[in-house]
Amino acid sequence: MSTPGNNDPVALRLIDREFLIACAPEEREGLVEAAALLDRKMRELRANARAPSFERLAVLAAVSMTHELLALRKQQGGDGQQTAQRLATMRQRLEFALENADTLHRETVADLFPKA
């Protein structure tokens, strides 16, 4: 984990403004990627709006991206529930097959070694 003393500032450009943000070296690439995504979203919104301020674009981009994030989380949560349900069904089938195989095995062994 990094300490505040070894955080170097990284220059991030959003539309026509530059921001210096301190971050740990291992976080730099992710931060630059996040800023690039935010810049693209803000430019997209600016192209479809009438003279929006920088602050308004930032808020609209944040709301839009948060909405997308929540939709993805919800979708992944649903997939996780479906996967869990499929695994439970497979487990039940496997248990049933093993129980039947055990019964069949006992019958086969009994046929091989009849009681005298």
N, C-alpha and C positions, 0 to 999 in steps of 0.2 A: 504494500500500500504506500502511496506517495504522501509526502508531507508538504505543507504549503510552501516551504522554502525551495523546493526543487521544481516548482511549476513555472514553466516558461510561457509567455504570452504568444498566442497564435492570432494572426490577422485574418479575420473573416469578413467577406464582402457580401452585403445584402443590398440588392438593387444598387444604389449609388452611394451607400454609406459603408464605412469600414469600422469594424469593431475589434478591439484587442481583448481577448479572453484568455485568462491564465488556465492552463490545464497540464496535467501530468503527461509526460512523453508518450506513454502507452495509450492515452486517450485522444491524442492529437488527430490521428487518421479518422476516427469515428466522428469527432467534432467537426472536422472539415467536411466530411461527407454529409453530416446532418445540416450544416450551413448551406451546402450546395443544394440540397433538397428543398430547404426552406426558401432559398433564393428563387429556385424554379417555380415554386408554388406562388410566391409573392408576385413574380413577373406574370404568371398565368392570370392571376386575379386582377392585376393592374391592366392587363390587355382587355379585360371584360368589364371594367368599371369606369365611371366618369370621374376623372381627377381625384382619385383617392389619396389620402395622406399616407405617409409611411407607417404611422401608428395603426391606422385602420387596416392597411394591408397586412401588417404583422398579426393583428388580432384575427382577421378573417382567415389567414393562413393557419394560425394556431388552432382555431375552431375546426376548420376543414380537415387538418391532419389528425387532430384528436378524434374526430368522427370516424375517419378511416381506420385508425388504430383500434377503436372500440368495436367496429364492425369485424375486423380481423380477429380480435380476441373472442368475440362471440362465436364467430364461425369456427375457430379452432376449438373452443369449448364444446361446441356441438359435435365436432368430429371426435373429440376425446370421449364423449358420452357414447357415441355410436361404436367406437372401438371397444370401450369397456363392455358394452352390451354384447358385441360379437364374441369377445373373449369369454364372457360368462356362458354364453350358449355353447361355445366350443368345449368349455370345461365340463359342462353338463353332459354333452355327448360323449366326451372322452371317459368320464366316470361311468356312464352307462355301458360303454363298450368294454371297459375294464372289468366291471362287475359281471357282464355276460361272458367275457373271456375266462374269468376266474371260475365261474360255474361250469362252463364247457370244459375247462382244463381238469376240474375235479372229476367230472364224469368220465373223461378219457382216461385219467389215471386209474379210476375205479375199475374200468373195463380191462385195463392191462393187468391189474393185480386183483383178481376176484378173490373173495373171501372163501376159505375152504370149509 
